[in-house]
């Protein structure tokens, strides 16, 4: 989660925590804990939003910029190892199934979308 958050902020600096949570498909409170850890490690900083005193904008630090390229190389290598022997069409099919599962799980959180157990 920390790597994903850092990568998103590297490419989209200035996001609010809620916006970052949407990109990461995580709850804002969970993203807050990730940002707290990244900030403590010196990779992310919170800056006051000039248009909203109550909000903070998130930015990567120079320390984070220094390791992004290495993180990208490690990520590429890991993806290559993880997908060895898997054809593109197989990967697409797997991603389609996983996305449908994710959609089904997210639908469980939607109020009023579930059937009434009394009426079946």
Buried (B, 14 or more C-beta within 10 A) or exposed (E): EEBBBBBBBBEEEEBBBEBBBEBBEBEBEEBBEBBEBBBEEEBBBBEEEEEEEEEBBBBBBEEBEEBBEEBEEEEEEEEEEEEEEEEEEEEEEEEEEEEEEEEEEEEEEEEEEEEEEEEE
